[in-house]
Amino acid sequence: MKKLIRVVLALACVAATGRLARAADNGTEFGIEDDLTVLGTGGTMWDPDVEIKGFTLFGSTGPAQTVNIPQTLGNIYVSGYVQVSSGMYVAGSSTFTSTVNLPAPASLYVSGGADGQVMTKDAATGAMKWNNASSLVSGDNMGNHIATMTLDMAAFDVKSANYITASSAALSGQLVVYGTSTLTGNTGVGGTLTSAGLVTAQAGLAVTGSASVTNNLTVNGNSQLGSAVTSIHGVNMAAAADTALSVAGQNVQGDYAAKFYSGASLAAWIKKK
């Protein structure tokens, strides 16, 4: 009751002196030592229960306060923490000069974008924009990078390579070649060698398993086969005296090794001759 009386008396004194502020600030100060409670329940945008038209400050004043906002009508400065128990809608631009802490990534919602896209900076405007994750890796086509570890493709394929140069290669699966292949050194095959086209070996060709050739096989050097040879077409060898074809320990030299007859094995053909 005493507080209400003080407020009424203060307003009466202000009214008596004619110092109520109207169009301009005339230096009138009005203070309340303790709580101020506004019990209005029907306030609207056009008739609010509490209406503060000037520059408002919550907290202490002093020269140490840094004010980055215009000190004009309707602006509010808070010198302490601000907690909002429900939603907050900000229509204008906002500036955060320190860390913004969120309880979880799911607490942040930004409109626009598609599933899997990320936010990147637009260098021209300085604003953030939605972009595909693949755009973050510009790459150098692996042309001038510095290798620091083994390249692990994790069972993915390597496609559209123009040319591959390596000191050695180990293949645990199949090797499929659609074009002409030239082997300048010894070639060792531990299993079945199958060729649907022309096979040309400039040096020795060593096969420890079966060799199946559906077209011509041309060998300019010595050839050693540890198992059966199946040829649907001809097997051509140079007629030089030092050219030999060795199959299962049997050696054939010269022009006699130039023909294979269908249905006859090489060992039987050698004994027949």
Number of C-alpha atoms within 10 A of each C-alpha: 5 7 13 10 10 12 15 12 12 15 13 12 13 16 11 10 8 9 14 17 12 7 6 7 11 10 9 9 10 9 7 10 6 7 7 10 6 8 8 9 8 8 11 9 7 7 9 12 13 11 11 10 10 13 13 15 13 10 10 9 9 6 6 6 10 9 11 7 9 11 14 11 11 12 14 15 17 12 14 9 6 7 6 6 6 5 5 7 5 6 6 5 5 7 5 6 6 6 6 6 7 9 7 7 8 7 7 8 7 7 6 9 13 10 7 9 15 16 14 16 12 11 8 6 7 9 10 12 13 17 16 14 12 9 11 10 7 7 9 8 7 8 7 7 9 7 8 6 6 6 7 7 8 6 6 7 7 7 6 6 6 5 5 5 6 5 4 5 6 5 6 5 6 6 6 8 10 7 8 9 11 10 13 11 11 12 13 13 15 11 11 13 14 13 16 12 15 15 17 17 21 15 16 18 20 17 22 17 17 18 19 17 21 15 16 18 19 16 21 18 18 18 18 19 20 15 15 17 17 18 18 13 15 16 17 16 23 18 15 12 9 10 19 22 19 17 18 14 12 14 13 16 17 15 14 12 20 15 14 19 12 10 7 10 13 20 14 9 11 13 8 7 6
